[in-house]
């Protein structure tokens, strides 16, 4: 739950959901997927998002490379 009067509490997850829908499920009909298939798609996207997707906020580095560079 967000704090009262703070609309920014959900901004991060809403942004993630927006990316997930536009990048992973753009051309997929939800009715055609089983629950297990949706779970697999989401888990695959989370791995991609955290490990392989180039991030502007990280200076256009891959998250794994940025982590190694920072260490």
Secondary structure, DSSP 8 states (H G I E B T S, - for coil): ---TT-GGGGHHHHHHHHHHHHHTSTT--GGGS-HHHHHHHHHHHHHHHHHTSEEGGGTSEEHHHHHHHH-
